[in-house]
Amino acid sequence: MTDYNKELMSFLDKSPTAFHAISSIKKKLIASGYSELAESEKWELTEGGKYFVTRNDSSIIAFRVPRFNFTGFMISAAHSDSPAFKVKENPEIIENGYVKLNVEGYGGMLMAPWLDRPLSVAGRIIVKNGNKLEVRLVNVDRDLLLIPNVAIHMNRDANKGQTWNAQVDMLPVLGSADEAKGSFMRIIADAAGVSDSDIISHDLFVYARDKGKVWGGSDEYISSPHLDDLQCVYGCLEGFLGANNSSSVPVLAVFDNEETGSLTKQGADSTLLEDVLKRISLSCGKDEESYYRSVSSSFMVSADNAHALHPNHPEKADPVNRPAINKGIVIKFNAAQHYTTDAVSCAVYRDLCESNDIPVQVFTNRSDSRGGSTLGNVSNAHVSLNTVDIGLAQLAMHSCYETAGAKDTKHLIDAMTIFYSKTFRVGAGGSFELLD
């Protein structure tokens, strides 16, 4: 029996940034017989072919072509990024005998958990190689940084509520001014196996060094960095790879920059998904009308983790829609359509789960509390189709160390395996069905 949590933890440990997550997904796809396509080249697809395309090294879309005369697309969308601290240009601040790293917040993070724990840096660098500029992934795989708290003796109000100034309180210490001055980019270069003079630019992020753990009285919990949203990425990927072919094209989409609003060329609010679906259709010999007909017979699962009922703060949850860890997949609703789920998409996905003994539950925000949003409604502005927003219940969302259920990863894999084996059809008189 596959130990999915062990495999999930391995995937998470290898994915300190979105760039590394996409690299790990690429390796798994290639090992499963998928071929990489380039957006700049002509696509020559074949029936039975398996493909993927990346953008910005941080987003990826994979798909299979079971046959050219396909019905529609069965799509999942998740995201590769997580809240973190991004390293600025001119990264060293030398003050008071220390070398500190000049960083700024990426995404809406919980700041306090970043204090007093071992940190490091990973991401990508652009290096000059002759006349070419090349991308190199880098991970300084050692305890490199720490953000020290202020002692209780110097801040007697520390336990009475605390605000954090990102420019003052959250700068990681690299080392002493005598020893570490001017060393940061050399450390990055050494880790990448290049000279620091060859580095032209970088996208580098601070990450927590803590490894993923299974814990609890009955090993019922998992904790790790990046559970939001790499747990859903992993579940969708495994379901995608394990599914049987149907008359629809299965599509796995993993977007970057969800945590900052998706407003990039590689985000859900870009044309990436639309571009890929249109190119699949054209390469399979379909005309424009056939493409739009295919979209009308398509379905998307927007997968991004959900808030579980908190053990110490149940008042933060809706009175009755209170997802629990290990109690199954969470279908998310919002009246303002920050989640795109409606009665139709909920019914389709809930029936899929319940018909296969996969537990399912519901999340809504309190009516007096503003929640977040995710990929579904953003993506639908470019490719409009029936979409359900789901997730897995977790605690401490947007912490650098989050907690979820050990059973729920398998629930998502099972559901997505079945989903990807189906074809969605809109029937006469407003009926809907999933066909084998």
C-alpha angles and dihedrals in degrees: 000000000000115000096220095180091055090050091045091052090050090051091048094048090053092048110067090148138022089257092058092045091055091046090054091048091049091053092051092047092049090049087053093054101266121146125216119239126200121223089219094058135070113265116230103187125186132202107267091020123145120210148164137191130196133204125200090351086271105077129051138183120195126186146164128220106214090175138347093240094062125163102222145307129291104203139183122190126196134152135247101204133084133188111277144137115279119211113240128220111272087031103189125086112187112200139142094359095308137101108223128187116244105228141159132203120267111201130347102308137175100242103193097069090061092067124099098004132109114269138179141179132255139159136096136310131199112225132188113238109178106302093341133089111216134190118233126183115223135190121176093213099200140073100281110152143030135186106216122214123226112258117253088241089063096040110036091174094057093111095045097070129304137209123202128218108207093208094048112025103032105053111123118229114236098180147294120318090239094054109025105037110129093003104109100084090041088056090051092047093049091051090051094044095240138107116267089231088063094059109102100174142341148208102206129167135191113237136186114253095213114123123227116268139195109215147151137094090293098021088259098143137064125200128188144129116275099022084139099091114345092074088064091042090055094046093049092046093052092047091048093051095044099048128107119239120262133176089279131078110249111221128190113195123186113181132193128222099034088135092060099043103279091262098143138092088259098041130098089258091062129086092254098110093039091049093052096045092049092049091050090052094047093046090053091055098256122143125223095270091051089052092055091046089053091051090052088057094049135099133201131205109203103202120196125140122267135218116265123210105275115235094222101031110043088152089075091067132077111269094249110006097074115148117211128209114258092014096107143261117345120224109206126215134185127174092216089054095244078138112043098215115127133171093276098048092042092051093050095050096038091052090049091053099041093045088058098042094252110145116239133186139175137247129197129161121245108271090241095049130077115226135193132264134225145193106302102072092039094051092045090065086070104029111025115204142128107295136179123199113218139161145164119265115256143164129230096022111197093021116125087241116040135182132222140153126292091215098047098070089064091046090058094044091052093048095047093046089057092041093054091049091060139079121220117223132184108214133200119287094025099299124146133198144170112227130198 
